[in-house]
Amino acid sequence: MQTLIDYDISFSSFSQAVSTAKTTCRVIGDSPDPGGAIVAASEIAQQTGGYTRADANDFVGIAVTAYCPEYNSYVQN
């Protein structure tokens, strides 16, 4: 949560942010193309969450780092 705050990424609640991050990782893990799933997750966050592209990319990257680090190689720093 502190990383989201540090990046000035808004979220409605702690539990909502955690749930979204875990869902993001589940979708990535279920995909045959984790890299493509990360891009898709960012696009969905832009469309449904009202995030800018940069914030959506940051949110997905933070989610991966925190909840599914096995996909870190697919996330750009």
Gaussian input, Z-matrix of N, CA and C with variables (Angstrom, degrees):
# hf/3-21g

backbone

0 1
 N
 C     1     B1
 C     2     B2     1     A1
 N     3     B3     2     A2     1     D1
 C     4     B4     3     A3     2     D2
 C     5     B5     4     A4     3     D3
 N     6     B6     5     A5     4     D4
 C     7     B7     6     A6     5     D5
 C     8     B8     7     A7     6     D6
 N     9     B9     8     A8     7     D7
 C    10    B10     9     A9     8     D8
 C    11    B11    10    A10     9     D9
 N    12    B12    11    A11    10    D10
 C    13    B13    12    A12    11    D11
 C    14    B14    13    A13    12    D12
 N    15    B15    14    A14    13    D13
 C    16    B16    15    A15    14    D14
 C    17    B17    16    A16    15    D15
 N    18    B18    17    A17    16    D16
 C    19    B19    18    A18    17    D17
 C    20    B20    19    A19    18    D18
 N    21    B21    20    A20    19    D19
 C    22    B22    21    A21    20    D20
 C    23    B23    22    A22    21    D21
 N    24    B24    23    A23    22    D22
 C    25    B25    24    A24    23    D23
 C    26    B26    25    A25    24    D24
 N    27    B27    26    A26    25    D25
 C    28    B28    27    A27    26    D26
 C    29    B29    28    A28    27    D27
 N    30    B30    29    A29    28    D28
 C    31    B31    30    A30    29    D29
 C    32    B32    31    A31    30    D30
 N    33    B33    32    A32    31    D31
 C    34    B34    33    A33    32    D32
 C    35    B35    34    A34    33    D33
 N    36    B36    35    A35    34    D34
 C    37    B37    36    A36    35    D35
 C    38    B38    37    A37    36    D36
 N    39    B39    38    A38    37    D37
 C    40    B40    39    A39    38    D38
 C    41    B41    40    A40    39    D39
 N    42    B42    41    A41    40    D40
 C    43    B43    42    A42    41    D41
 C    44    B44    43    A43    42    D42
 N    45    B45    44    A44    43    D43
 C    46    B46    45    A45    44    D44
 C    47    B47    46    A46    45    D45
 N    48    B48    47    A47    46    D46
 C    49    B49    48    A48    47    D47
 C    50    B50    49    A49    48    D48
 N    51    B51    50    A50    49    D49
 C    52    B52    51    A51    50    D50
 C    53    B53    52    A52    51    D51
 N    54    B54    53    A53    52    D52
 C    55    B55    54    A54    53    D53
 C    56    B56    55    A55    54    D54
 N    57    B57    56    A56    55    D55
 C    58    B58    57    A57    56    D56
 C    59    B59    58    A58    57    D57
 N    60    B60    59    A59    58    D58
 C    61    B61    60    A60    59    D59
 C    62    B62    61    A61    60    D60
 N    63    B63    62    A62    61    D61
 C    64    B64    63    A63    62    D62
 C    65    B65    64    A64    63    D63
 N    66    B66    65    A65    64    D64
 C    67    B67    66    A66    65    D65
 C    68    B68    67    A67    66    D66
 N    69    B69    68    A68    67    D67
 C    70    B70    69    A69    68    D68
 C    71    B71    70    A70    69    D69
 N    72    B72    71    A71    70    D70
 C    73    B73    72    A72    71    D71
 C    74    B74    73    A73    72    D72
 N    75    B75    74    A74    73    D73
 C    76    B76    75    A75    74    D74
 C    77    B77    76    A76    75    D75
 N    78    B78    77    A77    76    D76
 C    79    B79    78    A78    77    D77
 C    80    B80    79    A79    78    D78
 N    81    B81    80    A80    79    D79
 C    82    B82    81    A81    80    D80
 C    83    B83    82    A82    81    D81
 N    84    B84    83    A83    82    D82
 C    85    B85    84    A84    83    D83
 C    86    B86    85    A85    84    D84
 N    87    B87    86    A86    85    D85
 C    88    B88    87    A87    86    D86
 C    89    B89    88    A88    87    D87
 N    90    B90    89    A89    88    D88
 C    91    B91    90    A90    89    D89
 C    92    B92    91    A91    90    D90
 N    93    B93    92    A92    91    D91
 C    94    B94    93    A93    92    D92
 C    95    B95    94    A94    93    D93
 N    96    B96    95    A95    94    D94
 C    97    B97    96    A96    95    D95
 C    98    B98    97    A97    96    D96
 N    99    B99    98    A98    97    D97
 C   100   B100    99    A99    98    D98
 C   101   B101   100   A100    99    D99
 N   102   B102   101   A101   100   D100
 C   103   B103   102   A102   101   D101
 C   104   B104   103   A103   102   D102
 N   105   B105   104   A104   103   D103
 C   106   B106   105   A105   104   D104
 C   107   B107   106   A106   105   D105
 N   108   B108   107   A107   106   D106
 C   109   B109   108   A108   107   D107
 C   110   B110   109   A109   108   D108
 N   111   B111   110   A110   109   D109
 C   112   B112   111   A111   110   D110
 C   113   B113   112   A112   111   D111
 N   114   B114   113   A113   112   D112
 C   115   B115   114   A114   113   D113
 C   116   B116   115   A115   114   D114
 N   117   B117   116   A116   115   D115
 C   118   B118   117   A117   116   D116
 C   119   B119   118   A118   117   D117
 N   120   B120   119   A119   118   D118
 C   121   B121   120   A120   119   D119
 C   122   B122   121   A121   120   D120
 N   123   B123   122   A122   121   D121
 C   124   B124   123   A123   122   D122
 C   125   B125   124   A124   123   D123
 N   126   B126   125   A125   124   D124
 C   127   B127   126   A126   125   D125
 C   128   B128   127   A127   126   D126
 N   129   B129   128   A128   127   D127
 C   130   B130   129   A129   128   D128
 C   131   B131   130   A130   129   D129
 N   132   B132   131   A131   130   D130
 C   133   B133   132   A132   131   D131
 C   134   B134   133   A133   132   D132
 N   135   B135   134   A134   133   D133
 C   136   B136   135   A135   134   D134
 C   137   B137   136   A136   135   D135
 N   138   B138   137   A137   136   D136
 C   139   B139   138   A138   137   D137
 C   140   B140   139   A139   138   D138
 N   141   B141   140   A140   139   D139
 C   142   B142   141   A141   140   D140
 C   143   B143   142   A142   141   D141
 N   144   B144   143   A143   142   D142
 C   145   B145   144   A144   143   D143
 C   146   B146   145   A145   144   D144
 N   147   B147   146   A146   145   D145
 C   148   B148   147   A147   146   D146
 C   149   B149   148   A148   147   D147
 N   150   B150   149   A149   148   D148
 C   151   B151   150   A150   149   D149
 C   152   B152   151   A151   150   D150
 N   153   B153   152   A152   151   D151
 C   154   B154   153   A153   152   D152
 C   155   B155   154   A154   153   D153
 N   156   B156   155   A155   154   D154
 C   157   B157   156   A156   155   D155
 C   158   B158   157   A157   156   D156
 N   159   B159   158   A158   157   D157
 C   160   B160   159   A159   158   D158
 C   161   B161   160   A160   159   D159
 N   162   B162   161   A161   160   D160
 C   163   B163   162   A162   161   D161
 C   164   B164   163   A163   162   D162
 N   165   B165   164   A164   163   D163
 C   166   B166   165   A165   164   D164
 C   167   B167   166   A166   165   D165
 N   168   B168   167   A167   166   D166
 C   169   B169   168   A168   167   D167
 C   170   B170   169   A169   168   D168
 N   171   B171   170   A170   169   D169
 C   172   B172   171   A171   170   D170
 C   173   B173   172   A172   171   D171
 N   174   B174   173   A173   172   D172
 C   175   B175   174   A174   173   D173
 C   176   B176   175   A175   174   D174
 N   177   B177   176   A176   175   D175
 C   178   B178   177   A177   176   D176
 C   179   B179   178   A178   177   D177
 N   180   B180   179   A179   178   D178
 C   181   B181   180   A180   179   D179
 C   182   B182   181   A181   180   D180
 N   183   B183   182   A182   181   D181
 C   184   B184   183   A183   182   D182
 C   185   B185   184   A184   183   D183
 N   186   B186   185   A185   184   D184
 C   187   B187   186   A186   185   D185
 C   188   B188   187   A187   186   D186
 N   189   B189   188   A188   187   D187
 C   190   B190   189   A189   188   D188
 C   191   B191   190   A190   189   D189
 N   192   B192   191   A191   190   D190
 C   193   B193   192   A192   191   D191
 C   194   B194   193   A193   192   D192
 N   195   B195   194   A194   193   D193
 C   196   B196   195   A195   194   D194
 C   197   B197   196   A196   195   D195
 N   198   B198   197   A197   196   D196
 C   199   B199   198   A198   197   D197
 C   200   B200   199   A199   198   D198
 N   201   B201   200   A200   199   D199
 C   202   B202   201   A201   200   D200
 C   203   B203   202   A202   201   D201
 N   204   B204   203   A203   202   D202
 C   205   B205   204   A204   203   D203
 C   206   B206   205   A205   204   D204
 N   207   B207   206   A206   205   D205
 C   208   B208   207   A207   206   D206
 C   209   B209   208   A208   207   D207
 N   210   B210   209   A209   208   D208
 C   211   B211   210   A210   209   D209
 C   212   B212   211   A211   210   D210
 N   213   B213   212   A212   211   D211
 C   214   B214   213   A213   212   D212
 C   215   B215   214   A214   213   D213
 N   216   B216   215   A215   214   D214
 C   217   B217   216   A216   215   D215
 C   218   B218   217   A217   216   D216
 N   219   B219   218   A218   217   D217
 C   220   B220   219   A219   218   D218
 C   221   B221   220   A220   219   D219
 N   222   B222   221   A221   220   D220
 C   223   B223   222   A222   221   D221
 C   224   B224   223   A223   222   D222
 N   225   B225   224   A224   223   D223
 C   226   B226   225   A225   224   D224
 C   227   B227   226   A226   225   D225
 N   228   B228   227   A227   226   D226
 C   229   B229   228   A228   227   D227
 C   230   B230   229   A229   228   D228

   B1=1.4346
   B2=1.5288
   B3=1.3117
   B4=1.4597
   B5=1.5210
   B6=1.3172
   B7=1.4656
   B8=1.5189
   B9=1.3287
   B10=1.4695
   B11=1.5209
   B12=1.3173
   B13=1.4707
   B14=1.5186
   B15=1.3273
   B16=1.4679
   B17=1.5276
   B18=1.3297
   B19=1.4660
   B20=1.5233
   B21=1.3294
   B22=1.4684
   B23=1.5367
   B24=1.3304
   B25=1.4636
   B26=1.5253
   B27=1.3093
   B28=1.4568
   B29=1.5267
   B30=1.3204
   B31=1.4593
   B32=1.5191
   B33=1.3290
   B34=1.4625
   B35=1.5243
   B36=1.3250
   B37=1.4592
   B38=1.5269
   B39=1.3046
   B40=1.4563
   B41=1.5231
   B42=1.3265
   B43=1.4683
   B44=1.5202
   B45=1.3258
   B46=1.4723
   B47=1.5211
   B48=1.3182
   B49=1.4621
   B50=1.5304
   B51=1.3247
   B52=1.4636
   B53=1.5263
   B54=1.3171
   B55=1.4598
   B56=1.5245
   B57=1.3196
   B58=1.4583
   B59=1.5264
   B60=1.3142
   B61=1.4629
   B62=1.5271
   B63=1.3313
   B64=1.4646
   B65=1.5263
   B66=1.3195
   B67=1.4676
   B68=1.5178
   B69=1.3178
   B70=1.4608
   B71=1.5245
   B72=1.3101
   B73=1.4651
   B74=1.5224
   B75=1.3162
   B76=1.4665
   B77=1.5233
   B78=1.3259
   B79=1.4683
   B80=1.5271
   B81=1.3109
   B82=1.4648
   B83=1.5295
   B84=1.3236
   B85=1.4583
   B86=1.5216
   B87=1.3245
   B88=1.4687
   B89=1.5237
   B90=1.3148
   B91=1.4548
   B92=1.5315
   B93=1.3343
   B94=1.4577
   B95=1.5356
   B96=1.3420
   B97=1.4599
   B98=1.5294
   B99=1.3521
   B100=1.4569
   B101=1.5329
   B102=1.3185
   B103=1.4691
   B104=1.5157
   B105=1.3174
   B106=1.4619
   B107=1.5143
   B108=1.3360
   B109=1.4607
   B110=1.5242
   B111=1.3207
   B112=1.4616
   B113=1.5203
   B114=1.3198
   B115=1.4714
   B116=1.5239
   B117=1.3294
   B118=1.4654
   B119=1.5273
   B120=1.3286
   B121=1.4646
   B122=1.5266
   B123=1.3024
   B124=1.4634
   B125=1.5250
   B126=1.3226
   B127=1.4672
   B128=1.5253
   B129=1.3195
   B130=1.4617
   B131=1.5262
   B132=1.3223
   B133=1.4652
   B134=1.5243
   B135=1.3192
   B136=1.4662
   B137=1.5269
   B138=1.3211
   B139=1.4578
   B140=1.5213
   B141=1.3163
   B142=1.4579
   B143=1.5246
   B144=1.3209
   B145=1.4620
   B146=1.5057
   B147=1.3178
   B148=1.4524
   B149=1.5196
   B150=1.3215
   B151=1.4579
   B152=1.5235
   B153=1.3200
   B154=1.4548
   B155=1.5236
   B156=1.3076
   B157=1.4665
   B158=1.5252
   B159=1.3167
   B160=1.4612
   B161=1.5238
   B162=1.3399
   B163=1.4619
   B164=1.5230
   B165=1.3285
   B166=1.4692
   B167=1.5250
   B168=1.3187
   B169=1.4657
   B170=1.5257
   B171=1.3392
   B172=1.4607
   B173=1.5252
   B174=1.3454
   B175=1.4631
   B176=1.5262
   B177=1.3115
   B178=1.4663
   B179=1.5299
   B180=1.3095
   B181=1.4678
   B182=1.5155
   B183=1.3200
   B184=1.4657
   B185=1.5282
   B186=1.3262
   B187=1.4683
   B188=1.5224
   B189=1.3164
   B190=1.4654
   B191=1.5267
   B192=1.3062
   B193=1.4663
   B194=1.5190
   B195=1.3339
   B196=1.4644
   B197=1.5227
   B198=1.3391
   B199=1.4621
   B200=1.5255
   B201=1.3187
   B202=1.4753
   B203=1.5302
   B204=1.3243
   B205=1.4648
   B206=1.5209
   B207=1.3180
   B208=1.4619
   B209=1.5259
   B210=1.3310
   B211=1.4672
   B212=1.5273
   B213=1.3214
   B214=1.4728
   B215=1.5302
   B216=1.3218
   B217=1.4700
   B218=1.5294
   B219=1.3281
   B220=1.4653
   B221=1.5241
   B222=1.3273
   B223=1.4650
   B224=1.5178
   B225=1.3196
   B226=1.4580
   B227=1.5224
   B228=1.3027
   B229=1.4800
   B230=1.5002
   A1=110.04
   A2=114.63
   A3=117.15
   A4=111.18
   A5=117.00
   A6=119.42
   A7=110.20
   A8=118.34
   A9=120.41
   A10=110.12
   A11=116.21
   A12=120.43
   A13=109.87
   A14=116.87
   A15=120.89
   A16=111.71
   A17=116.70
   A18=121.58
   A19=112.22
   A20=116.62
   A21=123.05
   A22=111.26
   A23=115.42
   A24=122.00
   A25=107.26
   A26=116.42
   A27=120.28
   A28=111.28
   A29=114.99
   A30=122.15
   A31=106.70
   A32=115.52
   A33=119.13
   A34=112.59
   A35=116.90
   A36=120.34
   A37=109.21
   A38=114.54
   A39=120.56
   A40=109.82
   A41=116.46
   A42=119.70
   A43=111.78
   A44=117.35
   A45=120.61
   A46=110.45
   A47=117.33
   A48=120.66
   A49=110.96
   A50=116.80
   A51=120.86
   A52=110.18
   A53=116.77
   A54=121.00
   A55=111.35
   A56=116.37
   A57=120.64
   A58=110.81
   A59=116.72
   A60=120.43
   A61=111.10
   A62=116.58
   A63=119.98
   A64=111.21
   A65=117.13
   A66=120.82
   A67=110.14
   A68=116.32
   A69=121.06
   A70=109.84
   A71=117.05
   A72=120.64
   A73=111.93
   A74=117.27
   A75=119.76
   A76=110.45
   A77=116.98
   A78=121.05
   A79=110.02
   A80=116.83
   A81=120.41
   A82=109.97
   A83=116.57
   A84=121.08
   A85=113.65
   A86=116.27
   A87=120.31
   A88=113.17
   A89=116.66
   A90=120.70
   A91=111.39
   A92=116.82
   A93=119.17
   A94=111.99
   A95=116.79
   A96=122.76
   A97=109.12
   A98=117.73
   A99=119.86
   A100=113.84
   A101=117.57
   A102=120.07
   A103=111.65
   A104=116.35
   A105=120.69
   A106=111.92
   A107=116.72
   A108=120.74
   A109=111.08
   A110=117.59
   A111=120.76
   A112=110.19
   A113=116.95
   A114=121.01
   A115=109.89
   A116=116.74
   A117=120.89
   A118=110.81
   A119=117.63
   A120=120.76
   A121=110.68
   A122=116.77
   A123=120.34
   A124=110.94
   A125=117.01
   A126=120.50
   A127=110.98
   A128=117.57
   A129=121.02
   A130=110.20
   A131=117.03
   A132=120.33
   A133=110.96
   A134=116.40
   A135=119.89
   A136=110.40
   A137=116.23
   A138=121.20
   A139=112.54
   A140=117.64
   A141=120.15
   A142=113.71
   A143=116.38
   A144=119.66
   A145=113.78
   A146=115.62
   A147=118.87
   A148=113.80
   A149=116.43
   A150=120.05
   A151=110.68
   A152=115.64
   A153=119.66
   A154=107.28
   A155=116.69
   A156=119.81
   A157=110.48
   A158=117.02
   A159=120.56
   A160=111.51
   A161=117.48
   A162=120.49
   A163=111.36
   A164=116.89
   A165=120.51
   A166=110.35
   A167=116.44
   A168=120.14
   A169=110.82
   A170=115.95
   A171=119.93
   A172=110.81
   A173=117.24
   A174=120.10
   A175=110.66
   A176=116.85
   A177=120.45
   A178=110.05
   A179=117.14
   A180=120.36
   A181=112.44
   A182=116.56
   A183=121.22
   A184=109.77
   A185=117.00
   A186=121.15
   A187=110.54
   A188=116.35
   A189=120.55
   A190=110.12
   A191=117.07
   A192=120.76
   A193=111.39
   A194=116.48
   A195=120.31
   A196=113.80
   A197=118.01
   A198=120.48
   A199=115.94
   A200=117.00
   A201=118.25
   A202=109.21
   A203=116.27
   A204=120.87
   A205=114.28
   A206=116.92
   A207=119.03
   A208=111.74
   A209=117.59
   A210=121.71
   A211=112.67
   A212=117.66
   A213=121.19
   A214=112.43
   A215=117.39
   A216=119.16
   A217=111.79
   A218=117.76
   A219=121.56
   A220=113.01
   A221=116.24
   A222=121.09
   A223=108.99
   A224=115.11
   A225=119.67
   A226=109.60
   A227=116.36
   A228=120.73
   A229=110.30
   D1=-38.44
   D2=-179.43
   D3=-62.31
   D4=-35.46
   D5=179.18
   D6=-65.15
   D7=-40.51
   D8=176.26
   D9=-61.01
   D10=-42.58
   D11=178.35
   D12=-63.72
   D13=-44.35
   D14=179.91
   D15=-59.75
   D16=-35.77
   D17=179.45
   D18=-87.30
   D19=1.15
   D20=179.34
   D21=59.31
   D22=41.98
   D23=177.78
   D24=-100.11
   D25=119.25
   D26=-176.51
   D27=-77.70
   D28=154.04
   D29=175.47
   D30=-154.14
   D31=150.64
   D32=-173.93
   D33=-75.55
   D34=-33.73
   D35=177.86
   D36=-159.45
   D37=162.15
   D38=177.75
   D39=-59.05
   D40=-47.92
   D41=-176.63
   D42=-65.15
   D43=-35.49
   D44=178.09
   D45=-66.16
   D46=-42.47
   D47=-179.58
   D48=-65.24
   D49=-42.61
   D50=178.85
   D51=-64.69
   D52=-44.74
   D53=179.38
   D54=-60.57
   D55=-43.90
   D56=179.41
   D57=-64.89
   D58=-41.06
   D59=179.04
   D60=-63.89
   D61=-43.51
   D62=179.43
   D63=-66.88
   D64=-38.24
   D65=176.68
   D66=-63.84
   D67=-41.38
   D68=177.48
   D69=-56.59
   D70=-46.66
   D71=-179.80
   D72=-66.28
   D73=-37.91
   D74=178.92
   D75=-64.16
   D76=-42.31
   D77=178.69
   D78=-63.50
   D79=-43.44
   D80=178.93
   D81=-62.45
   D82=-44.89
   D83=-178.85
   D84=-65.50
   D85=-31.28
   D86=179.99
   D87=-81.34
   D88=-10.04
   D89=-176.05
   D90=-87.17
   D91=142.35
   D92=174.11
   D93=-72.52
   D94=-13.35
   D95=-179.33
   D96=-128.70
   D97=84.67
   D98=-176.90
   D99=-56.26
   D100=-38.46
   D101=178.75
   D102=-61.61
   D103=-44.92
   D104=177.46
   D105=-65.60
   D106=-36.13
   D107=178.91
   D108=-66.88
   D109=-34.87
   D110=177.23
   D111=-65.13
   D112=-43.65
   D113=176.99
   D114=-61.75
   D115=-44.82
   D116=-179.99
   D117=-63.09
   D118=-41.03
   D119=179.30
   D120=-62.13
   D121=-39.51
   D122=177.63
   D123=-65.01
   D124=-42.19
   D125=179.31
   D126=-64.86
   D127=-38.79
   D128=177.88
   D129=-64.88
   D130=-41.78
   D131=178.52
   D132=-61.67
   D133=-36.29
   D134=177.61
   D135=-65.55
   D136=-45.11
   D137=-174.43
   D138=-74.80
   D139=-43.03
   D140=-173.65
   D141=-97.34
   D142=-27.79
   D143=-176.97
   D144=-96.20
   D145=-8.71
   D146=-179.32
   D147=72.80
   D148=18.02
   D149=178.94
   D150=-80.23
   D151=151.18
   D152=169.34
   D153=-69.89
   D154=166.65
   D155=177.87
   D156=-58.30
   D157=-44.39
   D158=-179.07
   D159=-62.74
   D160=-45.35
   D161=179.69
   D162=-65.40
   D163=-40.36
   D164=178.65
   D165=-63.09
   D166=-45.02
   D167=177.92
   D168=-61.17
   D169=-43.05
   D170=179.19
   D171=-63.94
   D172=-44.28
   D173=-179.76
   D174=-59.21
   D175=-47.66
   D176=-179.33
   D177=-62.87
   D178=-42.78
   D179=177.88
   D180=-61.82
   D181=-40.90
   D182=178.21
   D183=-66.46
   D184=-41.87
   D185=178.56
   D186=-60.39
   D187=-45.12
   D188=179.96
   D189=-62.71
   D190=-46.75
   D191=-179.31
   D192=-60.13
   D193=-40.78
   D194=-175.43
   D195=-81.75
   D196=-38.63
   D197=-168.67
   D198=-117.10
   D199=-16.34
   D200=178.30
   D201=-150.20
   D202=63.66
   D203=-175.94
   D204=-61.53
   D205=-13.40
   D206=176.99
   D207=-63.96
   D208=-14.51
   D209=178.39
   D210=-104.12
   D211=11.10
   D212=-179.50
   D213=-55.41
   D214=-32.43
   D215=-177.48
   D216=-66.17
   D217=-16.66
   D218=178.91
   D219=-90.34
   D220=-8.46
   D221=-176.47
   D222=-103.48
   D223=129.07
   D224=177.41
   D225=-81.61
   D226=143.52
   D227=177.66
   D228=-77.78

